[in-house]
Amino acid sequence: MVCAVLYPFTPAISELKTVYTFPYPKYNQLVMQKRNFKKYFKKKKESALIMRKQTKLVAVLSTAALLAIGASMTSFAAQGWAEEDGTWVYYDRNGDRVTDKWAKSGNNWYYLDSDGEMAIDTLIEDGDNYYYVDINGVMASNQWVAIENEDAGEDDEPDNYWYYFQANGKALKNSGDNVSLKTINGKKYAFDDEGKMLYGWVASDNAERIDNTDGDAFKDGVYYFGGADDGAMTVGWLQMDITYEEATNDEYKYVAPVFTDDEDQSRWFYFQSNGKKVQAKDGDLQKSKTINGKKYEFDQYGAMTAEWSLDVEAASKSGTRDGHSTSATNSVSAKYAEQWRYFNSVEDGSRVSKGWFKVVAAEYLNYDKYNDDEDAWYYADGSGNLYAGEFKTIKGKKYAFRNDGRMVDGLKFINDTGSGLSVIADDDDTYPFDDEDRFDENAPKLNKLGYKCYYFGDGNDGAMKTNKTNITIDGDNFNFYFEKSGSSKGAGVNGEKDDKYYLGGMLLKAGSDDKYQAIEYVEKTGEEKGWKKLADAQDVIKKFDLTSDTSKIEEAKNAASSFNKKTDDLKELYILPEEKNNLKLINTSGKVIDKKGKSKDGNDYVYVTDNKGVIRVIYVEN
């Protein structure tokens, strides 16, 4: 029995170039058609990978698709389509097979290869253009197609490459050296000169994907086009893992010290509306960018700065830490410290443009505090730079900032040098004042060196205190007085105030057991300056190298008219000289005994003062 194989597009028998027969009548024409295709498929690759990508079309192999070719093809005689040996061919009007050309049937285009056979499931290079025909041989249009990568398995090579075929079937591709962006369904993509969709990092002047095997493609990359199965141009923020060898160098400790410990990092990048990342250029170490009202900075490769960062250019003009030594705590200049900015955490990165923040110092700002992991308060001005080496009024309150930018707190002696502040704490090696005796000893020395005493509250306050203030030193409470106004506002009073005497702001008063103590004004060249207490009467006696002489009754009366004792009443008698004698007497409240009279201390010594309040006689009764 002879059976004509009549495909759905089959013309009349008389028009057939070849009539196919087979001895199996029980098989219908659909079964036979599948066999013929299966036979051809063994010569070709398995299939193209076609995946929906957002609104991308997907080709689906089905029985209906297999029949579609025949349904769309028109009838022919000598010229036209024919099925031969399980594949389709096309004859021109001369009866020759058409090769390396396109042929149309119905609404679809098909490609005849160099053998004249209809191509299926393959990428077609036709002149300067690329096309794709699916498993049915139909030219793809308006759709994404994933084609197997022959180099898959090699370094940084994907399993498949994606192509986009336009309405005319041509693959989108780049026609020059620079990246040309293509918009598909509202998103931007880039392709190489062979039509492969670019993904990952891409340079602007070379339309090729940058190999990221070593994780450092971000250095040369300007655009980022997502993953191998995405490819949409990135706009806005993107965090990614990178390998950043240069970040571990010492120089990077100025740019972003928080990232210097490990070359394997997770960093934020920002891509502008044109797809290009923000990055420093022309030799600059950093680039500033305002994003949604906040300030950020990015390094030469576009990695976002976080935490501490130095404006290196500005700092180089104002002086830096000599040799950037990490051995000295206060060796930075105020002008240098002012150029440091703080950019919040590695997950935030927005600059502290103005206001307070409490953090650990940068290594090249204060190595000791950095090494000890000790935090401190800082204040940034409107440009993000630190206040450093100066007094500053903030919201009506006055503060002091060390040369390295740390806010001063507690009781400190400060010398304003004009180019910064020299700050001495109570545990200073040379001039400690962490207890009353040391304060009395060293305050005059610090005064002589140009230092003034200030009090800035506790560590979380820092506002300068004025007027009367109680301060605890070594567990004991002391009364201080700080100037309320003028150029010395906040400085401790040195000298008399309201009939009381102060040293570095500390009220000089007799101890409760002493009842009365002498004070004197000292000003030794290069050594001391200011009022200080003498411990007791014996200190007064030693000071003037006095010898007791109870017979000098008349001399004592001449020295202090309030003295009226007899020789028999005296156990000891000391007469102080009139010259170089400025000793005053204070009681337990700090009040100065400023008139003639007699005052007995806790050790039974009686101080006799003249009408100016100067101590002139000391005696002990029998």
C-alpha positions in Angstrom: 0.0 0.0 0.0 1.4 3.4 -0.9 0.5 6.3 1.3 1.1 10.0 0.5 2.4 11.9 3.5 0.2 14.9 3.6 1.4 17.5 6.1 -1.0 20.2 7.2 0.5 22.6 4.6 0.6 19.9 1.9 -0.4 21.2 -1.6 -2.2 19.1 -4.2 -0.5 15.8 -5.1 0.1 17.0 -8.6 2.2 19.9 -7.2 4.6 17.8 -5.1 8.2 17.7 -6.0 8.6 14.4 -4.1 6.0 12.0 -2.8 7.0 10.1 0.4 5.8 6.6 1.1 6.2 4.2 4.0 4.9 0.7 4.7 3.2 1.4 8.0 -0.3 2.4 7.4 -1.2 2.1 11.1 0.9 5.3 11.7 -0.8 8.5 11.0 1.0 11.5 9.5 1.7 13.1 12.9 3.7 10.1 14.1 5.7 10.2 10.9 6.4 13.8 11.2 7.8 13.4 14.7 10.1 10.6 13.5 11.5 12.8 10.7 12.2 15.6 13.2 13.7 13.3 15.7 16.1 12.0 13.1 17.2 15.5 12.4 17.6 16.5 15.9 20.4 14.0 16.4 22.6 16.1 14.2 21.9 19.3 16.2 22.3 20.5 19.8 19.6 19.4 22.2 17.7 22.7 22.4 18.0 26.4 23.1 17.5 27.6 26.5 14.7 30.1 26.3 13.7 31.7 29.6 11.1 34.3 30.5 13.0 37.4 31.7 10.5 39.8 33.2 8.3 40.4 30.1 10.5 38.3 27.9 8.8 35.7 25.6 9.4 32.0 26.0 9.4 29.5 23.1 7.8 26.2 24.1 8.2 23.0 22.3 4.9 21.2 21.7 3.1 19.1 19.3 1.3 22.1 18.0 4.6 23.9 17.4 5.9 21.0 15.4 2.9 21.2 13.1 3.2 25.0 12.8 5.8 24.9 10.1 3.6 22.9 7.8 0.5 25.0 8.6 2.2 28.2 7.7 4.0 27.2 4.5 2.3 27.8 1.2 2.0 25.4 -1.7 4.7 25.1 -4.3 5.6 23.4 -7.5 9.1 23.4 -8.8 9.9 26.4 -6.6 9.3 26.2 -2.9 9.5 24.0 0.1 10.1 20.3 0.2 10.8 17.8 2.9 13.8 15.6 2.2 15.5 13.1 4.5 13.7 14.4 7.5 14.5 18.1 7.0 13.1 21.0 5.0 14.7 22.5 2.0 13.8 25.3 -0.4 14.1 25.3 -4.2 14.3 28.4 -6.3 12.6 28.7 -9.7 15.5 27.1 -11.4 15.1 24.0 -9.2 18.2 24.6 -7.2 18.4 24.4 -3.4 18.6 27.8 -1.8 21.6 28.1 0.6 22.7 30.7 3.1 19.5 32.7 2.7 16.2 33.5 4.4 12.9 32.2 3.1 9.5 33.2 4.2 6.4 31.1 4.7 3.3 32.8 5.9 4.3 35.3 8.6 7.5 33.4 9.6 11.0 33.5 8.3 13.3 30.5 8.0 17.0 30.1 7.3 18.5 27.8 4.8 22.1 26.8 5.7 25.1 26.2 3.5 23.7 22.7 2.7 20.3 24.2 1.9 18.7 22.6 4.9 16.4 24.6 7.2 18.3 25.6 10.3 16.8 25.0 13.7 17.7 25.9 17.3 20.8 27.8 16.4 22.4 31.3 16.2 22.6 32.6 12.7 25.4 35.1 11.7 24.3 36.8 8.6 26.6 39.6 7.5 27.1 42.0 10.5 23.9 40.8 12.2 22.9 37.9 14.4 19.6 36.0 14.4 18.2 33.0 16.1 15.9 30.3 14.8 14.0 28.2 17.3 13.5 24.5 17.4 10.8 24.9 14.7 13.1 26.9 12.5 11.2 30.1 13.1 13.2 33.3 13.3 12.9 34.8 16.9 11.6 38.3 17.2 10.8 40.5 20.2 12.1 38.1 22.7 15.0 37.1 24.9 16.8 33.8 24.2 19.4 32.0 26.2 22.0 30.3 24.1 24.5 27.7 25.5 28.0 29.1 26.1 30.6 26.9 24.5 33.2 28.1 27.0 31.1 27.3 30.1 33.2 25.9 33.0 36.1 28.2 32.3 37.0 31.1 34.7 34.0 33.4 35.2 32.2 32.0 32.1 28.4 31.6 32.4 26.5 28.5 31.3 24.5 30.5 28.8 24.5 33.9 27.2 21.3 36.0 26.7 20.4 37.7 23.5 17.5 40.0 22.6 16.1 39.8 19.1 14.2 42.7 17.8 11.0 42.8 15.7 13.2 42.4 12.6 14.9 39.4 14.1 18.2 41.2 14.5 20.0 40.7 17.8 20.7 44.0 19.7 24.5 44.5 19.7 27.0 47.2 20.3 28.3 48.9 17.2 31.2 50.9 18.7 33.8 50.8 21.5 31.8 52.7 24.0 28.9 51.1 25.8 25.5 51.7 24.0 22.5 51.3 26.3 19.4 49.7 25.0 16.0 50.0 26.5 13.8 46.9 26.7 10.5 47.0 28.6 11.5 50.1 30.5 14.9 48.8 31.6 18.3 49.4 30.2 20.7 46.8 29.0 24.0 46.6 27.2 25.3 44.1 24.6 28.7 43.3 23.1 29.5 43.4 19.4 28.2 39.8 19.0 24.9 40.4 20.6 25.6 38.8 24.0 23.9 40.6 26.9 26.5 42.1 29.2 26.3 41.5 32.9 28.4 42.3 36.0 31.0 45.1 35.7 31.5 46.8 32.4 33.8 49.7 31.5 32.4 52.7 29.7 34.9 52.7 26.9 34.9 49.0 26.2 31.6 47.1 25.6 32.9 43.9 27.1 32.2 42.2 30.4 35.2 42.5 32.8 36.4 39.2 34.2 35.7 39.1 37.9 37.4 35.8 38.8 39.6 37.6 41.3 36.7 39.8 42.7 38.4 43.1 41.6 36.4 43.9 38.4 35.0 46.9 40.3 38.3 48.8 39.8 37.9 49.1 36.0 34.1 48.8 35.9 31.9 51.9 35.5 28.5 50.2 34.9 27.0 47.2 36.8 24.5 45.1 34.9 23.4 42.6 37.4 23.9 38.8 37.2 24.2 36.5 34.3 20.5 35.9 34.2 19.5 39.5 34.9 21.6 42.1 33.1 19.4 45.2 33.8 21.6 48.3 34.4 21.9 49.2 38.0 20.7 52.6 39.2 21.0 53.7 42.8 22.7 51.8 45.7 24.2 48.4 45.5 26.2 46.5 48.0 28.6 43.8 46.8 31.4 41.6 47.9 34.8 42.6 46.5 38.5 41.9 46.8 40.3 45.2 47.5 44.0 44.7 48.0 44.8 48.5 48.0 42.5 49.1 51.0 44.9 47.3 53.3 47.7 49.8 52.5 48.7 52.5 55.0 47.6 55.2 52.6 44.0 54.0 52.8 44.0 54.7 56.5 43.3 58.3 55.6 40.5 57.5 53.2 38.5 54.9 55.2 40.5 53.3 58.0 37.6 51.0 58.9 38.3 49.0 55.7 42.0 48.4 56.2 42.0 45.1 58.1 41.0 42.7 55.3 41.1 42.8 51.5 37.9 40.7 51.3 35.2 43.3 51.8 31.5 44.1 51.4 31.2 47.7 50.1 28.4 50.0 48.9 28.4 51.6 45.4 26.1 54.2 44.0 25.1 54.3 40.3 23.7 57.5 38.8 20.7 57.7 36.5 23.0 57.2 33.5 24.2 54.0 35.1 27.8 55.2 35.9 29.1 54.8 39.4 30.2 57.7 41.5 33.9 57.7 41.9 36.9 60.0 42.5 38.8 61.1 39.4 41.9 62.9 38.3 44.0 61.7 41.2 41.5 62.7 43.9 41.2 60.2 46.7 37.5 60.9 47.3 34.4 62.3 45.6 31.6 64.0 47.4 28.0 63.3 46.4 24.7 64.5 47.9 22.1 61.7 47.7 18.6 62.2 49.0 19.7 65.2 51.0 22.6 63.4 52.7 26.4 63.7 52.0 28.4 60.7 51.0 32.0 60.2 49.7 33.4 57.6 47.3 36.9 56.6 46.7 38.8 56.2 43.4 37.1 53.0 42.6 33.6 54.1 43.7 33.5 52.3 47.0 31.6 54.3 49.6 33.5 55.8 52.5 32.4 54.9 56.0 33.3 56.0 59.6 36.5 58.2 59.7 37.9 59.8 56.6 40.5 62.5 56.0 40.2 65.3 53.4 43.8 64.6 52.4 44.1 67.6 50.0 43.0 70.1 52.6 45.1 68.5 55.3 48.2 68.6 53.2 47.9 72.4 53.0 47.5 72.8 56.8 50.2 70.5 58.2 50.0 66.9 59.2 51.3 64.6 62.0 55.0 64.5 61.6 55.8 61.4 59.8 52.3 60.1 60.8 53.8 58.6 63.8 51.6 56.4 66.0 53.6 56.9 69.1 52.4 60.3 70.3 48.9 61.1 71.5 48.7 64.8 71.0 51.1 65.3 68.1 48.5 66.3 65.6 47.8 69.9 64.8 44.4 71.4 65.1 44.4 72.4 61.5 45.1 68.8 60.5 42.4 67.3 62.7 39.8 69.8 61.3 40.0 67.9 58.0 38.8 64.7 59.4 35.1 63.8 58.8 32.9 61.1 60.1 30.5 59.1 57.9 28.6 56.8 60.2 28.6 53.0 59.9 29.6 50.8 57.0 25.9 50.1 56.4 24.9 53.8 56.4 27.9 55.9 55.3 26.1 59.3 55.4 28.3 62.1 56.6 27.8 63.7 60.0 27.5 67.1 58.4 26.7 69.0 61.6 26.4 67.9 65.2 27.6 65.7 67.9 28.8 62.1 67.6 30.6 59.8 69.9 33.1 57.3 68.4 36.6 55.9 68.8 39.3 58.0 67.2 40.9 57.2 63.9 44.4 55.6 64.1 46.0 58.6 62.4 44.0 61.0 64.5 44.9 59.7 68.0 46.7 56.3 68.0 46.5 55.9 71.8 42.8 56.3 72.0 42.3 54.2 68.8 44.5 51.4 70.3 42.7 51.5 73.6 39.3 51.5 71.8 38.3 54.5 73.9 35.5 56.6 72.5 35.0 60.4 72.8 32.6 63.1 71.8 33.3 65.1 68.6 31.5 67.9 66.8 31.2 68.5 63.1 30.6 71.9 61.6 28.3 72.4 58.6 30.9 71.1 56.2 31.5 67.9 58.2 34.9 69.0 59.5 35.8 68.7 63.1 36.0 71.4 65.7 39.6 71.1 67.0 42.0 73.1 69.1 39.5 75.8 70.1 36.7 77.0 72.3 33.3 76.9 70.6 29.8 78.1 71.5 27.2 75.6 70.4 23.5 76.3 71.0 24.3 78.9 73.7 26.8 76.7 75.6 30.6 76.9 75.4 32.8 73.9 74.8 36.5 73.2 74.4 38.0 70.7 71.8 41.4 69.2 71.9 43.8 69.5 69.0 42.7 66.0 67.9 39.0 67.1 68.0 38.0 65.3 71.2 35.6 67.3 73.4 37.1 68.3 76.7 35.3 67.2 79.8 35.9 67.4 83.6 38.4 69.6 85.4 41.3 70.7 83.1 44.0 73.2 82.8 44.1 74.7 79.3 46.4 77.1 77.5 45.1 78.7 74.4 48.2 79.0 72.2 46.5 80.7 69.3 47.0 77.8 67.0 45.4 75.2 69.3 44.7 74.2 72.9 47.2 72.6 75.2 45.1 70.5 77.6 46.4 69.1 80.9 44.4 66.5 82.8 44.5 65.8 86.5 46.7 62.8 86.1 49.4 64.6 84.1 52.9 63.2 84.6 54.5 66.5 85.3 51.7 68.6 86.9 49.2 66.3 88.5 46.3 67.8 90.5 44.2 64.7 91.4 44.1 65.6 95.1 44.0 68.8 97.1 47.7 68.8 98.0 48.8 68.3 94.4 46.3 70.9 93.2 47.7 73.4 95.7 51.3 72.5 94.6 50.9 72.5 90.8 48.1 75.1 90.1 50.6 78.0 90.7 53.1 76.3 88.4 50.4 75.9 85.7 49.3 79.5 86.1 52.9 80.6 85.6 53.0 78.6 82.3 49.9 80.4 81.0 47.3 77.7 81.8 43.9 78.4 83.2 41.6 76.0 85.0 38.2 75.2 83.5 35.5 72.8 84.4 33.4 71.1 81.6 31.0 68.8 83.5 31.1 65.0 83.2 31.9 63.0 80.1 28.5 63.2 78.6 28.0 66.9 79.2 31.1 68.9 78.4 29.5 72.3 78.6 31.7 74.9 80.3 30.7 75.8 83.8 30.7 79.3 85.2 30.1 81.0 88.6 30.1 79.0 91.8 30.5 75.2 91.3 31.1 72.2 93.6 33.7 69.8 92.2 34.8 66.5 93.7 38.5 65.8 93.8 39.7 62.5 95.1 36.4 61.9 96.9 36.3 65.4 98.6 34.1 68.3 97.6 35.6 71.7 96.8 34.2 75.1 96.1 35.2 76.7 92.8 34.5 80.0 91.1 34.7 80.4 87.4 34.4 83.7 85.6 30.9 84.4 84.3 31.8 86.7 81.4 34.5 88.5 79.5 37.5 87.2 77.7 38.3 84.8 80.6 34.8 83.4 80.8 34.9 79.9 82.3 38.4 80.3 83.7 38.9 79.7 87.4 39.5 82.8 89.4 43.1 83.4 90.6 43.1 85.9 93.5 40.4 87.7 95.4 36.7 87.5 94.7 34.0 88.7 97.2 36.5 88.9 100.1 37.7 85.4 99.4 40.8 84.1 97.7 41.0 81.5 94.9 43.7 79.4 93.2 42.8 78.1 89.8 39.2 78.7 90.7 39.4 76.6 93.9 38.4 78.4 97.0 41.2 78.7 99.5 39.9 77.8 103.0 41.3 76.4 106.2 40.8 72.8 107.0 38.2 72.0 109.6 40.8 70.8 112.1 43.1 73.7 111.4 40.4 76.4 111.8 42.7 79.0 110.4 45.5 78.9 107.8 47.8 81.4 106.3 47.9 82.1 102.5 50.5 83.9 100.5 50.9 85.3 97.0 53.9 83.8 95.2 55.4 84.8 91.8 58.6 83.1 91.2 60.3 83.6 87.9 59.6 80.6 85.7 58.1 78.6 88.6 54.9 79.8 90.3 52.2 82.4 90.3 49.2 82.9 92.5 47.8 82.5 96.0 48.6 79.3 97.8 48.0 77.9 101.3 50.7 77.3 103.9 50.0 74.0 105.7 50.2 75.4 109.3 51.9 77.9 111.6 55.1 75.9 111.4 55.2 76.5 107.7 55.0 80.3 108.3 57.8 80.1 110.9 60.0 78.1 108.5 59.2 80.5 105.6 60.7 83.4 107.4 63.2 81.4 109.4 61.9 82.8 112.7 63.1 82.1 116.2 60.9 82.4 119.3 61.7 85.2 121.7 59.1 85.8 124.4 61.0 88.9 125.7 60.2 91.0 122.6 56.9 92.1 124.0 57.2 95.8 122.9 58.4 94.8 119.4 55.3 92.6 119.1 53.0 95.4 120.2 54.6 97.7 117.6 54.0 95.1 114.9 50.4 94.5 115.8 48.5 96.8 118.1 46.0 94.1 119.0 48.8 92.1 120.7 48.6 92.7 124.5 50.2 89.7 126.1 52.8 89.6 128.9 56.1 87.7 128.9 54.8 85.3 131.6 51.8 84.5 129.5 53.8 83.3 126.5 55.3 80.0 125.7 56.4 81.0 122.1 56.5 84.3 120.3 57.3 85.0 116.7 57.4 88.4 115.0 57.0 88.5 111.2 58.8 91.0 109.2 57.0 93.9 107.6 58.8 93.7 104.3 58.0 90.9 101.9 55.2 89.8 104.1 51.8 89.5 102.3 50.4 86.7 104.4 46.7 86.6 104.9 44.6 84.6 107.2 41.6 82.5 106.1 39.0 80.6 108.1 37.2 77.4 107.3 34.7 79.2 105.1 37.4 80.9 103.1 36.7 84.3 104.6 39.8 86.5 104.9 40.5 88.0 108.2 41.1 91.5 106.9 41.3 93.6 110.1 43.4 93.6 113.3 42.6 90.9 115.7 43.6 87.5 117.1 42.7 84.1 115.7 43.6 80.7 117.3 44.1 77.7 115.1 43.6 74.0 115.9 47.2 73.7 117.1 46.9 76.4 119.7 48.9 78.9 117.6 47.4 82.4 117.7 47.7 84.6 114.6 47.7 88.4 115.2 46.8 90.5 112.2 47.2 94.2 111.7 44.6 96.7 110.5 45.3 95.5 106.9 44.7 91.9 107.8 48.4 91.0 107.4 49.8 88.4 109.8 52.4 90.1 111.9 52.7 88.0 115.1 52.3 84.4 116.0 52.4 83.1 119.6 51.5 80.2 121.9 50.3 80.8 125.4 51.5 78.9 128.5 
